[in-house]
């Protein structure tokens, strides 16, 4: 099942980002490796919803809205409280590695293909239990 999900995500990202499928690996960073920009995340979410027939609530996969809260970001860095909130809201994100240098502008570098795979797998598993 994971291979099938990964292949579909490869197609989605190739179409949304204009990259070749063979450039897309589970460990690929959407921004650093595949050139995604913030506007691309909206397109990616739309394509994921359509392909997998799921609804992705705002901020659940890519936590942009969370980071506008002064409790979670101070002086350009995500606070300890913000890191805890990321762990809860985005459990697929590698918060432990990000926390070593939690500069807000670096957060999107941790949005990986594997994060999307894990998110979609979880959503599909929950949907099948309903």
Backbone as JSON Lines, residues from 0, in Angstrom:
{"i":0,"aa":"X","n":[0.83,-1.2,0.0],"ca":[0.0,0.0,0.0],"c":[0.87,1.26,0.0]}
{"i":1,"aa":"X","n":[1.97,1.24,0.8],"ca":[2.83,2.41,0.85],"c":[3.44,2.71,-0.52]}
{"i":2,"aa":"X","n":[3.82,1.68,-1.27],"ca":[4.38,1.9,-2.61],"c":[3.37,2.56,-3.53]}
{"i":3,"aa":"X","n":[2.12,2.1,-3.45],"ca":[1.06,2.68,-4.29],"c":[0.83,4.15,-3.91]}
{"i":4,"aa":"X","n":[0.8,4.42,-2.62],"ca":[0.63,5.8,-2.16],"c":[1.8,6.65,-2.62]}
{"i":5,"aa":"X","n":[3.02,6.14,-2.46],"ca":[4.21,6.88,-2.88],"c":[4.16,7.19,-4.37]}
{"i":6,"aa":"X","n":[3.78,6.22,-5.19],"ca":[3.72,6.45,-6.63],"c":[2.71,7.54,-6.98]}
{"i":7,"aa":"X","n":[1.56,7.52,-6.33],"ca":[0.56,8.56,-6.58],"c":[1.07,9.92,-6.14]}
{"i":8,"aa":"X","n":[1.77,9.95,-5.01],"ca":[2.33,11.21,-4.52],"c":[3.42,11.71,-5.47]}
{"i":9,"aa":"X","n":[4.2,10.81,-6.03],"ca":[5.19,11.2,-7.03],"c":[4.52,11.91,-8.21]}
{"i":10,"aa":"X","n":[3.43,11.34,-8.71],"ca":[2.7,11.97,-9.82],"c":[2.18,13.35,-9.42]}
{"i":11,"aa":"X","n":[1.62,13.44,-8.22],"ca":[1.08,14.71,-7.73],"c":[2.17,15.77,-7.67]}
{"i":12,"aa":"X","n":[3.29,15.41,-7.05],"ca":[4.38,16.39,-6.88],"c":[5.03,16.74,-8.21]}
{"i":13,"aa":"X","n":[5.17,15.77,-9.09],"ca":[5.74,16.05,-10.42],"c":[4.87,17.07,-11.15]}
{"i":14,"aa":"X","n":[3.56,16.88,-11.1],"ca":[2.63,17.79,-11.78],"c":[2.6,19.16,-11.11]}
{"i":15,"aa":"X","n":[2.58,19.18,-9.79],"ca":[2.46,20.45,-9.06],"c":[3.75,21.27,-9.1]}
{"i":16,"aa":"X","n":[4.89,20.58,-9.11],"ca":[6.18,21.29,-8.98],"c":[7.0,21.3,-10.26]}
{"i":17,"aa":"X","n":[6.55,20.6,-11.28],"ca":[7.28,20.59,-12.54],"c":[8.63,19.9,-12.46]}
{"i":18,"aa":"X","n":[8.68,18.83,-11.66],"ca":[9.92,18.05,-11.56],"c":[9.65,16.65,-12.12]}
{"i":19,"aa":"X","n":[10.72,15.93,-12.39],"ca":[10.59,14.56,-12.89],"c":[10.29,13.62,-11.73]}
{"i":20,"aa":"X","n":[9.5,12.6,-11.99],"ca":[9.15,11.64,-10.94],"c":[10.38,10.98,-10.33]}
{"i":21,"aa":"X","n":[11.39,10.72,-11.15],"ca":[12.59,10.05,-10.63],"c":[13.43,10.94,-9.71]}
{"i":22,"aa":"X","n":[13.09,12.21,-9.63],"ca":[13.77,13.13,-8.71],"c":[13.11,13.13,-7.33]}
{"i":23,"aa":"X","n":[11.96,12.48,-7.22],"ca":[11.16,12.52,-6.0],"c":[11.37,11.24,-5.2]}
{"i":24,"aa":"X","n":[11.93,11.39,-4.0],"ca":[12.22,10.27,-3.11],"c":[11.55,10.54,-1.76]}
{"i":25,"aa":"X","n":[11.3,9.5,-0.97],"ca":[10.65,9.73,0.33],"c":[11.36,10.77,1.19]}
{"i":26,"aa":"X","n":[12.68,10.79,1.15],"ca":[13.43,11.73,1.99],"c":[13.55,13.13,1.39]}
{"i":27,"aa":"X","n":[13.05,13.33,0.19],"ca":[13.16,14.64,-0.47],"c":[12.41,15.72,0.3]}
{"i":28,"aa":"X","n":[13.08,16.85,0.49],"ca":[12.43,18.04,1.06],"c":[11.66,18.72,-0.06]}
{"i":29,"aa":"X","n":[10.41,19.08,0.22],"ca":[9.6,19.72,-0.82],"c":[10.22,21.03,-1.27]}
{"i":30,"aa":"X","n":[10.78,21.79,-0.33],"ca":[11.33,23.1,-0.69],"c":[12.78,23.01,-1.14]}
{"i":31,"aa":"X","n":[13.61,22.41,-0.32],"ca":[15.05,22.38,-0.6],"c":[15.39,21.53,-1.83]}
{"i":32,"aa":"X","n":[14.78,20.36,-1.94],"ca":[15.13,19.44,-3.03],"c":[14.24,19.56,-4.27]}
{"i":33,"aa":"X","n":[12.97,19.9,-4.05],"ca":[12.02,19.89,-5.17],"c":[11.56,21.29,-5.58]}
{"i":34,"aa":"X","n":[12.03,22.32,-4.88],"ca":[11.76,23.69,-5.29],"c":[10.37,24.22,-4.98]}
{"i":35,"aa":"X","n":[9.64,23.58,-4.08],"ca":[8.29,24.06,-3.73],"c":[8.36,25.41,-3.04]}
{"i":36,"aa":"X","n":[7.36,26.23,-3.31],"ca":[7.19,27.51,-2.63],"c":[5.86,27.44,-1.89]}
{"i":37,"aa":"X","n":[5.62,28.39,-1.01],"ca":[4.42,28.33,-0.17],"c":[3.14,28.2,-0.98]}
{"i":38,"aa":"X","n":[3.05,28.86,-2.11],"ca":[1.84,28.78,-2.94],"c":[1.64,27.37,-3.48]}
{"i":39,"aa":"X","n":[2.72,26.63,-3.66],"ca":[2.62,25.26,-4.17],"c":[1.93,24.32,-3.18]}
{"i":40,"aa":"X","n":[2.02,24.63,-1.89],"ca":[1.4,23.77,-0.89],"c":[-0.12,23.7,-1.08]}
{"i":41,"aa":"X","n":[-0.73,24.79,-1.51],"ca":[-2.17,24.81,-1.76],"c":[-2.51,23.85,-2.9]}
{"i":42,"aa":"X","n":[-1.73,23.91,-3.96],"ca":[-1.94,23.02,-5.11],"c":[-1.72,21.56,-4.71]}
{"i":43,"aa":"X","n":[-0.69,21.3,-3.93],"ca":[-0.4,19.94,-3.49],"c":[-1.56,19.4,-2.66]}
{"i":44,"aa":"X","n":[-2.07,20.21,-1.74],"ca":[-3.2,19.78,-0.91],"c":[-4.42,19.47,-1.78]}
{"i":45,"aa":"X","n":[-4.72,20.36,-2.73],"ca":[-5.85,20.13,-3.63],"c":[-5.7,18.81,-4.37]}
{"i":46,"aa":"X","n":[-4.52,18.56,-4.89],"ca":[-4.29,17.33,-5.66],"c":[-4.36,16.08,-4.76]}
{"i":47,"aa":"X","n":[-3.85,16.19,-3.53],"ca":[-3.95,15.07,-2.59],"c":[-5.41,14.76,-2.28]}
{"i":48,"aa":"X","n":[-6.19,15.8,-2.02],"ca":[-7.61,15.61,-1.7],"c":[-8.33,14.93,-2.86]}
{"i":49,"aa":"X","n":[-8.06,15.38,-4.05],"ca":[-8.73,14.83,-5.24],"c":[-8.29,13.39,-5.51]}
{"i":50,"aa":"X","n":[-7.0,13.13,-5.44],"ca":[-6.47,11.81,-5.76],"c":[-6.89,10.75,-4.74]}
{"i":51,"aa":"X","n":[-6.83,11.11,-3.45],"ca":[-7.09,10.13,-2.39],"c":[-8.49,10.24,-1.8]}
{"i":52,"aa":"X","n":[-9.29,11.18,-2.31],"ca":[-10.65,11.39,-1.82],"c":[-10.67,11.61,-0.3]}
{"i":53,"aa":"X","n":[-9.82,12.54,0.13],"ca":[-9.76,12.91,1.55],"c":[-9.91,14.42,1.66]}
{"i":54,"aa":"X","n":[-10.25,14.89,2.84],"ca":[-10.32,16.32,3.11],"c":[-9.17,16.65,4.06]}
{"i":55,"aa":"X","n":[-8.38,17.65,3.71],"ca":[-7.23,18.05,4.53],"c":[-7.55,19.42,5.13]}
{"i":56,"aa":"X","n":[-7.88,19.46,6.42],"ca":[-8.18,20.74,7.06],"c":[-6.99,21.7,7.0]}
{"i":57,"aa":"X","n":[-7.3,22.97,6.93],"ca":[-6.27,24.01,6.85],"c":[-5.27,23.87,8.0]}
{"i":58,"aa":"X","n":[-3.99,23.87,7.66],"ca":[-2.93,23.81,8.65],"c":[-2.62,22.44,9.2]}
{"i":59,"aa":"X","n":[-3.35,21.42,8.77],"ca":[-3.12,20.1,9.33],"c":[-1.89,19.41,8.74]}
{"i":60,"aa":"X","n":[-1.64,19.6,7.47],"ca":[-0.47,18.99,6.84],"c":[0.71,19.95,6.82]}
{"i":61,"aa":"X","n":[0.46,21.18,6.46],"ca":[1.49,22.23,6.44],"c":[1.05,23.31,7.43]}
{"i":62,"aa":"X","n":[1.7,23.43,8.58],"ca":[1.2,24.24,9.7],"c":[1.47,25.74,9.65]}
{"i":63,"aa":"X","n":[1.19,26.38,8.56],"ca":[1.48,27.82,8.43],"c":[0.72,28.67,9.44]}
{"i":64,"aa":"X","n":[-0.57,28.38,9.64],"ca":[-1.37,29.21,10.54],"c":[-0.9,29.15,11.98]}
{"i":65,"aa":"X","n":[-0.36,28.05,12.39],"ca":[0.15,27.86,13.74],"c":[1.28,28.85,14.05]}
{"i":66,"aa":"X","n":[2.04,29.17,13.05],"ca":[3.25,29.95,13.26],"c":[3.0,31.45,13.28]}
{"i":67,"aa":"X","n":[1.75,31.86,13.16],"ca":[1.41,33.27,13.29],"c":[1.08,33.63,14.74]}
{"i":68,"aa":"X","n":[1.15,32.67,15.62],"ca":[0.82,32.85,17.03],"c":[2.09,33.26,17.8]}
{"i":69,"aa":"X","n":[2.03,34.39,18.5],"ca":[3.2,34.9,19.23],"c":[3.67,33.96,20.34]}
{"i":70,"aa":"X","n":[2.82,33.08,20.81],"ca":[3.25,32.13,21.84],"c":[4.18,31.08,21.24]}
{"i":71,"aa":"X","n":[4.06,30.85,19.95],"ca":[4.8,29.77,19.31],"c":[6.05,30.23,18.56]}
{"i":72,"aa":"X","n":[6.14,31.51,18.28],"ca":[7.29,32.04,17.55],"c":[7.75,33.33,18.21]}
{"i":73,"aa":"X","n":[9.04,33.4,18.53],"ca":[9.64,34.61,19.1],"c":[10.99,34.85,18.43]}
{"i":74,"aa":"X","n":[11.18,36.08,17.99],"ca":[12.45,36.49,17.39],"c":[12.91,35.54,16.28]}
{"i":75,"aa":"X","n":[11.96,35.12,15.46],"ca":[12.3,34.29,14.31],"c":[12.53,32.82,14.6]}
{"i":76,"aa":"X","n":[12.3,32.41,15.85],"ca":[12.5,31.01,16.21],"c":[11.22,30.44,16.82]}
{"i":77,"aa":"X","n":[11.0,29.17,16.56],"ca":[9.87,28.48,17.16],"c":[10.22,28.2,18.62]}
{"i":78,"aa":"X","n":[9.31,28.58,19.52],"ca":[9.53,28.4,20.95],"c":[9.34,26.94,21.36]}
{"i":79,"aa":"X","n":[9.7,26.62,22.6],"ca":[9.49,25.26,23.11],"c":[8.01,24.91,23.06]}
{"i":80,"aa":"X","n":[7.15,25.87,23.4],"ca":[5.71,25.65,23.33],"c":[5.28,25.4,21.88]}
{"i":81,"aa":"X","n":[5.87,26.14,20.96],"ca":[5.58,25.96,19.54],"c":[6.02,24.59,19.04]}
{"i":82,"aa":"X","n":[7.17,24.13,19.51],"ca":[7.66,22.8,19.12],"c":[6.71,21.72,19.63]}
{"i":83,"aa":"X","n":[6.24,21.89,20.88],"ca":[5.27,20.94,21.43],"c":[3.99,20.93,20.61]}
{"i":84,"aa":"X","n":[3.55,22.12,20.21],"ca":[2.33,22.23,19.4],"c":[2.52,21.58,18.03]}
{"i":85,"aa":"X","n":[3.69,21.74,17.44],"ca":[3.99,21.08,16.16],"c":[3.93,19.56,16.31]}
{"i":86,"aa":"X","n":[4.47,19.05,17.41],"ca":[4.45,17.59,17.64],"c":[3.02,17.06,17.7]}
{"i":87,"aa":"X","n":[2.13,17.85,18.29],"ca":[0.73,17.43,18.42],"c":[-0.01,17.57,17.1]}
{"i":88,"aa":"X","n":[0.13,18.73,16.47],"ca":[-0.66,19.02,15.27],"c":[-0.11,18.37,14.0]}
{"i":89,"aa":"X","n":[1.2,18.19,13.94],"ca":[1.82,17.62,12.73],"c":[2.76,16.48,13.15]}
{"i":90,"aa":"X","n":[2.18,15.37,13.6],"ca":[3.01,14.28,14.12],"c":[3.91,13.63,13.08]}
{"i":91,"aa":"X","n":[3.69,13.93,11.82],"ca":[4.49,13.34,10.73],"c":[5.76,14.15,10.46]}
{"i":92,"aa":"X","n":[5.84,15.32,11.04],"ca":[6.97,16.23,10.85],"c":[8.11,15.82,11.78]}
{"i":93,"aa":"X","n":[9.34,15.88,11.31],"ca":[10.51,15.54,12.13],"c":[10.87,16.74,13.01]}
{"i":94,"aa":"X","n":[10.06,16.92,14.05],"ca":[10.23,18.07,14.94],"c":[11.52,17.96,15.74]}
{"i":95,"aa":"X","n":[11.93,16.76,16.09],"ca":[13.15,16.6,16.89],"c":[14.37,17.15,16.16]}
{"i":96,"aa":"X","n":[14.51,16.86,14.89],"ca":[15.63,17.39,14.12],"c":[15.49,18.89,13.93]}
{"i":97,"aa":"X","n":[14.28,19.35,13.6],"ca":[14.04,20.78,13.43],"c":[14.35,21.55,14.71]}
{"i":98,"aa":"X","n":[14.08,20.97,15.87],"ca":[14.25,21.67,17.15],"c":[15.72,22.0,17.45]}
{"i":99,"aa":"X","n":[16.66,21.36,16.77],"ca":[18.08,21.66,16.98],"c":[18.45,23.06,16.5]}
{"i":100,"aa":"X","n":[17.71,23.57,15.52],"ca":[17.89,24.93,15.0],"c":[16.52,25.41,14.51]}
{"i":101,"aa":"X","n":[15.64,25.75,15.46],"ca":[14.23,26.0,15.12],"c":[13.93,27.37,14.51]}
{"i":102,"aa":"X","n":[14.72,27.77,13.54],"ca":[14.45,29.04,12.86],"c":[13.22,28.88,11.98]}
{"i":103,"aa":"X","n":[12.3,29.8,12.13],"ca":[11.01,29.7,11.44],"c":[11.18,29.57,9.93]}
{"i":104,"aa":"X","n":[12.14,30.29,9.36],"ca":[12.31,30.24,7.9],"c":[12.83,28.89,7.41]}
{"i":105,"aa":"X","n":[13.31,28.04,8.32],"ca":[13.81,26.73,7.93],"c":[12.77,25.62,8.07]}
{"i":106,"aa":"X","n":[11.62,25.94,8.66],"ca":[10.63,24.89,8.93],"c":[10.2,24.16,7.66]}
{"i":107,"aa":"X","n":[9.95,24.88,6.6],"ca":[9.45,24.23,5.38],"c":[10.46,23.25,4.78]}
{"i":108,"aa":"X","n":[11.73,23.38,5.14],"ca":[12.73,22.42,4.66],"c":[12.46,21.02,5.21]}
{"i":109,"aa":"X","n":[11.69,20.95,6.29],"ca":[11.39,19.67,6.93],"c":[10.08,19.06,6.43]}
{"i":110,"aa":"X","n":[9.43,19.73,5.47],"ca":[8.24,19.17,4.83],"c":[8.75,18.21,3.75]}
{"i":111,"aa":"X","n":[8.66,16.93,4.02],"ca":[9.23,15.92,3.13],"c":[8.14,15.09,2.45]}
{"i":112,"aa":"X","n":[8.56,14.37,1.45],"ca":[7.66,13.44,0.77],"c":[7.2,12.38,1.77]}
{"i":113,"aa":"X","n":[8.1,11.9,2.61],"ca":[7.75,10.88,3.61],"c":[6.68,11.41,4.56]}
{"i":114,"aa":"X","n":[6.74,12.68,4.9],"ca":[5.72,13.29,5.76],"c":[4.35,13.19,5.09]}
{"i":115,"aa":"X","n":[4.29,13.45,3.8],"ca":[3.02,13.37,3.07],"c":[2.55,11.91,3.0]}
{"i":116,"aa":"X","n":[3.46,10.99,2.74],"ca":[3.1,9.57,2.68],"c":[2.49,9.14,4.01]}
{"i":117,"aa":"X","n":[3.15,9.47,5.11],"ca":[2.66,9.08,6.44],"c":[1.29,9.7,6.73]}
{"i":118,"aa":"X","n":[1.13,10.96,6.35],"ca":[-0.15,11.65,6.56],"c":[-1.27,10.95,5.78]}
{"i":119,"aa":"X","n":[-1.03,10.69,4.5],"ca":[-2.06,10.07,3.66],"c":[-2.37,8.66,4.17]}
{"i":120,"aa":"X","n":[-1.36,7.89,4.53],"ca":[-1.59,6.54,5.06],"c":[-2.48,6.6,6.29]}
{"i":121,"aa":"X","n":[-2.19,7.53,7.18],"ca":[-2.97,7.67,8.41],"c":[-4.41,8.05,8.1]}
{"i":122,"aa":"X","n":[-4.59,9.02,7.21],"ca":[-5.95,9.46,6.85],"c":[-6.74,8.33,6.19]}
{"i":123,"aa":"X","n":[-6.11,7.58,5.31],"ca":[-6.81,6.47,4.65],"c":[-7.14,5.36,5.65]}
{"i":124,"aa":"X","n":[-6.24,5.09,6.58],"ca":[-6.49,4.07,7.61],"c":[-7.67,4.49,8.49]}
{"i":125,"aa":"X","n":[-7.7,5.76,8.89],"ca":[-8.81,6.25,9.72],"c":[-10.12,6.21,8.95]}
{"i":126,"aa":"X","n":[-10.08,6.53,7.67],"ca":[-11.3,6.53,6.85],"c":[-11.86,5.11,6.7]}
{"i":127,"aa":"X","n":[-10.99,4.12,6.64],"ca":[-11.46,2.75,6.46],"c":[-12.07,2.18,7.73]}
{"i":128,"aa":"X","n":[-11.78,2.81,8.88],"ca":[-12.33,2.35,10.16],"c":[-13.7,2.94,10.44]}
{"i":129,"aa":"X","n":[-14.09,3.94,9.67],"ca":[-15.38,4.61,9.91],"c":[-16.52,3.77,9.41]}
